[in-house]
Amino acid sequence: MPANIEVTSDRLVVKVQGADRIWALRSRLEIPLEHVLGVAPAVEEARKWFHGMRLGGTHLPGVISAGRFYSHGEFVFWDVHDPGKAIGIDLRDERYQRLILEVAEPQAEIARIGQAVAKVAV
């Protein structure tokens, strides 16, 4: 089930939906917009069968990746069923250096998050 992303004037709020809350061992992430470095499609990354060392959560290749992973020296939070709808959000000064999330409308979310981050950077 796609993550629900809310953008407020100063925060990015990710709400993990449905049973994914159990699989990911998290239901919500809240990130200050000033800690968001960028957002882009993550289709190719999500299609790889190995996402790093799983530290908490679930990984069934081709079915679900949800939870905390350690990859290339970074902590990454995953919540993806459909790699074709995955976006990557790069962060700084946070518990996770990257979020890989399935969203209903990837291009619309990328544009919306990008616009919000640009406003905070001004």
DSSP file (Angstrom, degrees, kcal/mol; ACC not computed):
  #  RESIDUE AA STRUCTURE BP1 BP2  ACC     N-H-->O    O-->H-N    N-H-->O    O-->H-N    TCO  KAPPA ALPHA  PHI   PSI    X-CA   Y-CA   Z-CA
    1    1 A M              0   0    0      0, 0.0    16,-0.4     0, 0.0   101,-0.2   0.000 360.0 360.0 360.0 131.0    0.0    0.0    0.0
    2    2 A P        -     0   0    0      0, 0.0   101,-0.2     0, 0.0     2,-0.1  -0.219 360.0-109.9 -60.7 147.2    1.5    3.4   -0.9
    3    3 A A        -     0   0    0     99,-3.1     2,-0.6    76,-0.3   101,-0.4  -0.438  25.1-127.3 -71.6 150.7    2.7    5.7    1.8
    4    4 A N  E     -A   15   0A   0     11,-2.5    11,-3.3    -2,-0.1     2,-0.5  -0.911  25.4-163.7-101.0 123.0    0.8    8.8    2.5
    5    5 A I  E     -A   14   0A   0     -2,-0.6     2,-0.4     9,-0.2     9,-0.2  -0.938   5.6-170.6-114.0 124.6    3.0   11.9    2.4
    6    6 A E  E     -A   13   0A   0      7,-3.1     7,-3.1    -2,-0.5     2,-0.5  -0.904   6.5-158.4-109.2 140.7    1.9   15.2    3.9
    7    7 A V  E     +A   12   0A   0     -2,-0.4     5,-0.2     5,-0.2     2,-0.1  -0.974  13.9 179.5-119.8 118.5    3.8   18.4    3.4
    8    8 A T        -     0   0    0      3,-2.8    25,-0.0    -2,-0.5     5,-0.0  -0.359  51.4 -82.1-101.0-172.1    3.3   21.2    5.9
    9    9 A S  S    S+     0   0    0      1,-0.2     3,-0.1    -2,-0.1    -1,-0.0   0.780 126.2   8.3 -64.3 -25.0    4.9   24.6    6.0
   10   10 A D  S    S+     0   0    0      1,-0.1    23,-2.2    23,-0.1    24,-0.4   0.376 119.9  63.5-137.4   4.5    8.0   23.1    7.7
   11   11 A R  E     - B   0  32A   0     21,-0.3    -3,-2.8    22,-0.1     2,-0.5  -0.963  54.8-146.2-139.1 151.5    7.7   19.3    7.8
   12   12 A L  E     -AB   7  31A   0     19,-3.3    19,-2.9    -2,-0.3     2,-0.6  -0.978  25.6-166.5-108.7 119.6    7.5   16.3    5.6
   13   13 A V  E     -AB   6  30A   0     -7,-3.1    -7,-3.1    -2,-0.5     2,-0.6  -0.943   4.2-165.5-115.8 119.0    5.3   13.7    7.3
   14   14 A V  E     -AB   5  29A   0     15,-3.0    15,-2.4    -2,-0.6     2,-0.6  -0.908   2.3-165.7-105.2 122.8    5.3   10.1    6.0
   15   15 A K  E     -AB   4  28A   0    -11,-3.3   -11,-2.5    -2,-0.6     2,-0.3  -0.941  13.7-143.2-110.7 115.7    2.4    7.9    7.2
   16   16 A V        -     0   0    0     11,-1.8     2,-0.2    -2,-0.6   -13,-0.1  -0.623  26.7-140.4 -76.6 132.9    2.9    4.2    6.6
   17   17 A Q    >   -     0   0    0    -16,-0.4     3,-1.3    -2,-0.3     4,-0.3  -0.621  40.7 -27.0-103.7 154.0   -0.4    2.7    5.7
   18   18 A G  T >  S-     0   0    0      1,-0.3     3,-1.6    -2,-0.2     4,-0.3  -0.033 121.1 -11.3  55.7-143.8   -2.2   -0.5    6.5
   19   19 A A  T >> S+     0   0    0      1,-0.3     4,-2.0     2,-0.2     3,-1.3   0.670 119.6  82.0 -66.1 -17.2   -0.3   -3.7    7.3
   20   20 A D  H <> S+     0   0    0     -3,-1.3     4,-3.1     1,-0.3     6,-0.4   0.790  80.1  67.0 -59.5 -25.7    2.9   -2.0    6.2
   21   21 A R  H <>>S+     0   0    0     -3,-1.6     4,-0.7    -4,-0.3     5,-0.7   0.877 105.8  41.8 -60.6 -35.8    3.0   -0.4    9.7
   22   22 A I  H <45S+     0   0    0     -3,-1.3     3,-0.3    -4,-0.3    -2,-0.2   0.934 116.5  46.8 -74.6 -47.8    3.5   -3.9   11.1
   23   23 A W  H  <5S+     0   0    0     -4,-2.0    -2,-0.2     1,-0.2    43,-0.2   0.867 119.0  40.7 -63.3 -37.4    6.0   -5.0    8.4
   24   24 A A  H  <5S-     0   0    0     -4,-3.1    -1,-0.2     2,-0.3    44,-0.2   0.618  99.2-134.1 -86.6 -13.6    8.0   -1.8    8.6
   25   25 A L  T  <5S+     0   0    0     -4,-0.7     2,-0.3    -3,-0.3    -3,-0.2   0.743  79.2  83.5  62.3  24.3    7.9   -1.6   12.4
   26   26 A R      < -     0   0    0     -5,-0.7    -2,-0.3    -6,-0.4    -1,-0.2  -0.984  50.6-174.2-149.3 150.7    7.0    2.1   12.0
   27   27 A S  S    S+     0   0    0      1,-0.3   -11,-1.8    -2,-0.3     2,-0.3   0.545  73.5  22.0-118.5 -16.6    3.8    4.0   11.4
   28   28 A R  E     -B   15   0A   0    -13,-0.2     2,-0.4    -7,-0.1    -1,-0.3  -0.992  49.9-169.4-156.2 141.3    5.0    7.6   10.9
   29   29 A L  E     -B   14   0A   0    -15,-2.4   -15,-3.0    -2,-0.3     2,-0.5  -0.997   9.8-165.1-128.5 137.0    8.2    9.6   10.1
   30   30 A E  E     +B   13   0A   0     -2,-0.4   -17,-0.2   -17,-0.2    -2,-0.0  -0.981  10.7 178.4-127.5 120.9    8.4   13.3   10.6
   31   31 A I  E     -B   12   0A   0    -19,-2.9   -19,-3.3    -2,-0.5     2,-0.1  -0.973  31.5-119.8-125.8 128.8   11.2   15.2    8.9
   32   32 A P  E >   -B   11   0A   0      0, 0.0     3,-2.2     0, 0.0     4,-0.3  -0.473  26.5-128.0 -61.8 136.9   11.9   19.0    8.9
   33   33 A L  G >  S+     0   0    0    -23,-2.2     3,-1.7     1,-0.3   -22,-0.1   0.814 107.4  65.8 -58.8 -30.0   11.9   20.2    5.3
   34   34 A E  G 3  S+     0   0    0    -24,-0.4    -1,-0.3     1,-0.3   -23,-0.1   0.650  97.1  56.9 -68.4 -11.8   15.2   21.8    5.8
   35   35 A H  G <  S+     0   0    0     -3,-2.2    57,-1.9    56,-0.1     2,-0.7   0.457  83.2  98.9 -94.5  -3.0   16.7   18.3    6.2
   36   36 A V  E <   -C   91   0B   0     -3,-1.7    55,-0.2    -4,-0.3     3,-0.1  -0.769  47.3-179.7 -87.7 118.0   15.4   17.2    2.8
   37   37 A L  E     -     0   0B   0     53,-2.9     2,-0.3    -2,-0.7    54,-0.2   0.799  59.6 -38.5 -86.7 -31.6   18.2   17.3    0.3
   38   38 A G  E     -C   90   0B   0     52,-1.2    52,-2.4     2,-0.0     2,-0.3  -0.970  44.9-135.7 178.4 168.2   16.3   16.1   -2.7
   39   39 A V  E     +C   89   0B   0     -2,-0.3    50,-0.2    50,-0.2    75,-0.0  -0.997  29.2 151.9-144.5 139.3   13.7   13.8   -4.1
   40   40 A A  E     -C   88   0B   0     48,-2.1    48,-3.4    -2,-0.3    -2,-0.0  -0.972  50.8 -70.2-158.2 164.4   13.8   11.7   -7.3
   41   41 A P  E     -C   87   0B   0      0, 0.0    46,-0.3     0, 0.0     4,-0.1  -0.334  35.3-170.7 -58.8 146.4   12.4    8.5   -8.8
   42   42 A A     >  +     0   0    0     44,-2.6     4,-2.5    41,-0.2    45,-0.2  -0.076  42.1 126.1-129.7  32.8   13.9    5.3   -7.2
   43   43 A V  H  > S+     0   0    0     43,-0.3     4,-1.5     1,-0.2    42,-0.1   0.931  75.5  44.7 -60.1 -50.7   12.6    2.7   -9.6
   44   44 A E  H  > S+     0   0    0      1,-0.2     4,-0.7     2,-0.2     3,-0.2   0.913 114.6  48.9 -63.9 -42.7   15.9    1.1  -10.5
   45   45 A E  H >4 S+     0   0    0      1,-0.2     3,-0.8     2,-0.2    -1,-0.2   0.901 111.2  50.5 -62.1 -41.1   17.0    1.0   -6.9
   46   46 A A  H 3< S+     0   0    0     -4,-2.5    -1,-0.2     1,-0.2    -2,-0.2   0.756 103.5  60.0 -71.0 -23.9   13.7   -0.5   -5.8
   47   47 A R  H 3< S+     0   0    0     -4,-1.5    -1,-0.2    -3,-0.2    -2,-0.2   0.667  81.6 100.9 -79.2 -15.7   13.9   -3.2   -8.5
   48   48 A K  S << S-     0   0    0     -3,-0.8    -3,-0.0    -4,-0.7     0, 0.0  -0.446  71.8-140.0 -68.0 142.7   17.2   -4.6   -7.1
   49   49 A W  S    S+     0   0    0     -2,-0.1     2,-0.5     1,-0.1    -1,-0.1   0.754  85.9  61.2 -78.2 -22.8   16.7   -7.7   -5.0
   50   50 A F        +     0   0    0      1,-0.1    -1,-0.1    11,-0.0     3,-0.1  -0.920  51.0 170.8-110.7 123.8   19.2   -6.7   -2.3
   51   51 A H        -     0   0    0     -2,-0.5     2,-0.2     1,-0.5    -1,-0.1   0.292  56.8 -91.5-110.5   7.4   18.7   -3.5   -0.3
   52   52 A G  S    S-     0   0    0     17,-0.1    -1,-0.5    19,-0.1     2,-0.5  -0.640  72.9 -23.2 111.3-172.9   21.4   -3.9    2.3
   53   53 A M  E     -D   70   0B   0     17,-2.4    17,-2.4    -2,-0.2     2,-0.4  -0.625  65.4-129.6 -78.5 124.3   21.4   -5.5    5.7
   54   54 A R  E     +D   69   0B   0     -2,-0.5    15,-0.3    15,-0.2     3,-0.1  -0.612  28.9 175.8 -76.7 125.2   17.9   -5.6    7.2
   55   55 A L  E    S-     0   0B   0     13,-3.0     2,-0.2    -2,-0.4    14,-0.2   0.505  70.8 -11.8-106.8  -8.8   17.9   -4.1   10.7
   56   56 A G  E    S+D   68   0B   0     12,-1.1    12,-2.8    10,-0.1    -1,-0.4  -0.557 107.5  39.8 170.3 121.6   14.2   -4.3   11.4
   57   57 A G  E    S-D   67   0B   0     10,-0.2     2,-0.4    -2,-0.2    10,-0.2  -0.955  81.8 -54.4 131.6-152.1   11.3   -4.9    9.1
   58   58 A T  E     -D   66   0B   0      8,-3.2     8,-3.0    -2,-0.3     2,-0.3  -0.976  32.1-179.0-136.3 141.1   10.5   -7.2    6.2
   59   59 A H  E     +D   65   0B   0     -2,-0.4     6,-0.2     6,-0.2    -5,-0.1  -0.861  11.2 161.8-144.2 110.3   12.1   -8.0    2.9
   60   60 A L  E >>  -D   64   0B   0      4,-2.9     3,-2.9    -2,-0.3     4,-1.9  -0.918  45.4-121.2-121.6 100.0   10.6  -10.5    0.5
   61   61 A P  T 34 S+     0   0    0      0, 0.0   -12,-0.1     0, 0.0     4,-0.1  -0.097  95.2  10.7 -49.0 131.2   12.1   -9.8   -3.0
   62   62 A G  T 34 S+     0   0    0      1,-0.1     3,-0.1    19,-0.0   -13,-0.0   0.373 130.3  57.1  81.8  -3.6    9.5   -8.9   -5.5
   63   63 A V  T <4 S-     0   0    0     -3,-2.9     2,-0.3     1,-0.3    -1,-0.1   0.712 111.7 -17.7-120.5 -57.4    6.8   -8.6   -2.8
   64   64 A I  E  <  -D   60   0B   0     -4,-1.9    -4,-2.9     2,-0.0     2,-0.4  -0.983  35.9-170.3-158.4 142.2    7.7   -6.1   -0.1
   65   65 A S  E     +DE  59  80B   0     15,-2.3    15,-2.8    -2,-0.3     2,-0.4  -0.966  30.6 155.9-129.4 116.7   10.6   -4.1    1.3
   66   66 A A  E     +DE  58  79B   0     -8,-3.0    -8,-3.2    -2,-0.4     2,-0.3  -0.981  34.5  22.3-147.6 130.0    9.6   -2.4    4.5
   67   67 A G  E    S-DE  57  78B   0     11,-2.9    11,-2.9    -2,-0.4     2,-0.4  -0.807  91.7 -20.2 121.1-159.6   11.6   -1.1    7.4
   68   68 A R  E     +DE  56  77B   0    -12,-2.8   -13,-3.0    -2,-0.3   -12,-1.1  -0.770  54.4 175.1 -99.4 128.7   15.2   -0.2    8.3
   69   69 A F  E     -DE  54  76B   0      7,-2.7     7,-3.0    -2,-0.4     2,-0.5  -0.914  25.0-139.5-128.2 155.0   18.1   -1.3    6.2
   70   70 A Y  E     +DE  53  75B   0    -17,-2.4   -17,-2.4    -2,-0.3     2,-0.4  -0.974  33.2 164.0-116.7 117.7   21.8   -0.5    6.3
   71   71 A S  E >   - E   0  74B   0      3,-2.8     3,-1.4    -2,-0.5   -19,-0.1  -0.990  61.3 -13.3-141.7 127.0   23.3    0.0    2.8
   72   72 A H  T 3  S-     0   0    0     -2,-0.4    -1,-0.1     1,-0.3     3,-0.1   0.866 128.9 -49.1  52.8  42.4   26.6    1.5    1.7
   73   73 A G  T 3  S+     0   0    0      1,-0.2     2,-0.3    -3,-0.0    -1,-0.3   0.608 120.0 100.9  78.5  12.1   27.3    3.1    5.1
   74   74 A E  E <  S-E   71   0B   0     -3,-1.4    -3,-2.8    22,-0.0     2,-0.5  -0.941  70.1-124.5-131.3 150.9   23.8    4.6    5.4
   75   75 A F  E     -E   70   0B   0     -2,-0.3    22,-2.6    -5,-0.2    23,-1.1  -0.826  33.1-172.3 -90.6 130.5   20.5    3.8    7.2
   76   76 A V  E     -Ef  69  98B   0     -7,-3.0    -7,-2.7    -2,-0.5     2,-0.5  -0.982  16.4-146.0-127.9 133.5   17.7    3.7    4.7
   77   77 A F  E     -Ef  68  99B   0     21,-2.4    23,-3.2    -2,-0.4     2,-0.4  -0.877  21.4-166.3 -99.6 129.7   13.9    3.4    5.4
   78   78 A W  E     +Ef  67 100B   0    -11,-2.9   -11,-2.9    -2,-0.5    23,-0.2  -0.896  26.2 161.6-116.5 143.2   11.9    1.3    2.9
   79   79 A D  E     +Ef  66 101B   0     21,-2.0    23,-2.5    -2,-0.4     2,-0.4  -0.540  33.5 136.8-152.9  85.4    8.2    1.0    2.2
   80   80 A V  E     +E   65   0B   0    -15,-2.8   -15,-2.3    21,-0.2   -17,-0.1  -0.996  21.8 154.8-139.9 131.7    7.8   -0.4   -1.3
   81   81 A H  S    S+     0   0    0     -2,-0.4    -1,-0.1     1,-0.2     3,-0.1   0.634  83.9  43.5-109.8 -47.6    5.6   -3.1   -2.9
   82   82 A D    >   -     0   0    0      1,-0.1     3,-2.2     3,-0.1    -1,-0.2  -0.870  66.5-164.1-106.1 103.2    5.6   -1.8   -6.5
   83   83 A P  G >  S+     0   0    0      0, 0.0     3,-1.7     0, 0.0   -37,-0.2   0.781  85.8  69.8 -58.0 -26.6    9.1   -0.6   -7.6
   84   84 A G  G 3  S+     0   0    0      1,-0.3   -41,-0.1   -38,-0.1   -40,-0.1   0.648 102.4  44.4 -66.0 -13.6    7.5    1.3  -10.5
   85   85 A K  G <  S+     0   0    0     -3,-2.2    18,-2.4   -43,-0.1     2,-0.3   0.067  87.6 125.9-116.6  22.4    6.0    3.8   -8.0
   86   86 A A  E <   - G   0 102B   0     -3,-1.7   -44,-2.6    16,-0.2     2,-0.3  -0.642  34.6-174.5 -89.2 137.8    9.1    4.2   -5.8
   87   87 A I  E     -CG  41 101B   0     14,-2.7    14,-2.4    -2,-0.3     2,-0.5  -0.928  15.4-140.4-122.5 153.5   10.6    7.6   -5.0
   88   88 A G  E     -CG  40 100B   0    -48,-3.4   -48,-2.1    -2,-0.3     2,-0.5  -0.956  10.2-165.1-115.0 132.2   13.8    8.3   -3.1
   89   89 A I  E     -CG  39  99B   0     10,-2.7    10,-2.2    -2,-0.5     2,-0.4  -0.968  11.5-149.3-118.0 116.5   14.1   11.2   -0.6
   90   90 A D  E     -CG  38  98B   0    -52,-2.4   -53,-2.9    -2,-0.5   -52,-1.2  -0.694  20.3-172.8 -88.7 136.7   17.6   12.1    0.5
   91   91 A L  E     -C   36   0B   0      6,-2.7     2,-0.3    -2,-0.4   -55,-0.2  -0.823  15.8-155.9-127.3 161.7   18.0   13.5    4.0
   92   92 A R  S    S+     0   0    0    -57,-1.9     3,-0.1    -2,-0.3     4,-0.1  -0.972  76.0  15.2-133.8 153.1   20.7   15.1    6.2
   93   93 A D  S    S+     0   0    0     -2,-0.3     2,-0.3     1,-0.2    -1,-0.1   0.826 100.6 112.4  56.5  36.2   20.9   15.2   10.0
   94   94 A E  S    S-     0   0    0      2,-0.1    -1,-0.2    -3,-0.1    -3,-0.1  -0.848  83.6-106.5-131.1 167.3   18.3   12.5   10.4
   95   95 A R  S    S+     0   0    0     -2,-0.3     2,-0.4    -3,-0.1   -20,-0.2   0.889 111.3  44.9 -59.4 -41.0   18.2    8.9   11.7
   96   96 A Y        -     0   0    0      1,-0.1   -20,-0.2    -4,-0.1    -2,-0.1  -0.861  66.1-159.3-105.2 140.5   17.8    7.8    8.0
   97   97 A Q  S    S+     0   0    0    -22,-2.6    -6,-2.7    -2,-0.4     2,-0.3   0.620  81.8  19.8 -88.2 -15.0   19.9    9.2    5.2
   98   98 A R  E     -fG  76  90B   0    -23,-1.1   -21,-2.4    -8,-0.2     2,-0.4  -0.992  60.5-153.9-154.8 144.2   17.4    8.1    2.6
   99   99 A L  E     -fG  77  89B   0    -10,-2.2   -10,-2.7    -2,-0.3     2,-0.6  -0.985   6.8-166.0-116.4 131.1   13.7    7.1    2.4
  100  100 A I  E     +fG  78  88B   0    -23,-3.2   -21,-2.0    -2,-0.4     2,-0.4  -0.966  24.0 171.6-116.0 112.9   12.6    4.8   -0.4
  101  101 A L  E     -fG  79  87B   0    -14,-2.4   -14,-2.7    -2,-0.6     2,-0.5  -0.940  34.8-132.8-129.2 141.1    8.8    5.0   -0.6
  102  102 A E  E     - G   0  86B   0    -23,-2.5   -99,-3.1    -2,-0.4     2,-0.3  -0.807  33.6-179.5 -86.1 130.4    6.0    3.7   -2.8
  103  103 A V        -     0   0    0    -18,-2.4   -99,-0.1    -2,-0.5    -2,-0.0  -0.910  36.7-120.7-129.0 158.4    3.6    6.5   -3.6
  104  104 A A  S    S+     0   0    0   -101,-0.4    -1,-0.1    -2,-0.3  -100,-0.1   0.907 107.8  23.4 -65.4 -43.4    0.4    6.6   -5.7
  105  105 A E  S  > S-     0   0    0      1,-0.2     4,-2.4   -20,-0.1    -1,-0.3  -0.790  70.7-176.4-127.2  86.2    1.6    9.3   -8.0
  106  106 A P  H  > S+     0   0    0      0, 0.0     4,-2.7     0, 0.0     5,-0.2   0.893  82.0  46.1 -54.7 -49.3    5.4    9.4   -8.1
  107  107 A Q  H  > S+     0   0    0      1,-0.2     4,-2.3     2,-0.2     5,-0.2   0.898 113.7  49.4 -64.6 -39.3    5.9   12.4  -10.4
  108  108 A A  H  > S+     0   0    0      2,-0.2     4,-2.5     1,-0.2    -1,-0.2   0.907 113.0  47.0 -65.0 -41.4    3.3   14.5   -8.6
  109  109 A E  H  X S+     0   0    0     -4,-2.4     4,-2.9     2,-0.2     5,-0.3   0.904 110.6  52.1 -67.1 -40.9    4.9   13.7   -5.2
  110  110 A I  H  X S+     0   0    0     -4,-2.7     4,-2.4    -5,-0.2    -2,-0.2   0.931 113.3  44.7 -60.1 -45.2    8.4   14.5   -6.5
  111  111 A A  H  X S+     0   0    0     -4,-2.3     4,-2.4    -5,-0.2    -2,-0.2   0.923 114.6  48.4 -64.8 -44.6    7.1   17.9   -7.8
  112  112 A R  H  X S+     0   0    0     -4,-2.5     4,-1.9     2,-0.2    -2,-0.2   0.920 115.5  42.8 -64.3 -45.4    5.2   18.7   -4.6
  113  113 A I  H  X S+     0   0    0     -4,-2.9     4,-2.5     2,-0.2     5,-0.2   0.917 113.5  53.1 -67.7 -42.6    8.0   17.8   -2.2
  114  114 A G  H  X S+     0   0    0     -4,-2.4     4,-2.2    -5,-0.3    -2,-0.2   0.898 109.2  48.8 -58.5 -42.5   10.6   19.6   -4.5
  115  115 A Q  H  X S+     0   0    0     -4,-2.4     4,-1.9     2,-0.2    -1,-0.2   0.907 111.4  49.3 -64.7 -42.4    8.5   22.8   -4.4
  116  116 A A  H  X S+     0   0    0     -4,-1.9     4,-1.5     1,-0.2    -2,-0.2   0.901 111.8  48.3 -64.4 -41.1    8.1   22.7   -0.6
  117  117 A V  H  X S+     0   0    0     -4,-2.5     4,-1.9     1,-0.2    -1,-0.2   0.891 109.1  53.7 -66.3 -39.6   11.9   22.2   -0.1
  118  118 A A  H  X S+     0   0    0     -4,-2.2     4,-0.9    -5,-0.2    -1,-0.2   0.880 106.4  52.7 -63.0 -37.8   12.7   25.0   -2.5
  119  119 A K  H  < S+     0   0    0     -4,-1.9     3,-0.4     1,-0.2    -1,-0.2   0.884 110.3  47.3 -65.3 -38.3   10.4   27.4   -0.5
  120  120 A V  H  < S+     0   0    0     -4,-1.5    -1,-0.2     1,-0.2    -2,-0.2   0.843 107.8  56.5 -71.1 -33.2   12.2   26.5    2.7
  121  121 A A  H  <        0   0    0     -4,-1.9    -1,-0.2     1,-0.3    -2,-0.2   0.692 360.0 360.0 -72.6 -19.0   15.7   27.0    1.1
  122  122 A V     <        0   0    0     -4,-0.9    -1,-0.3    -3,-0.4    -2,-0.1   0.481 360.0 360.0 -74.9 360.0   14.9   30.5    0.0
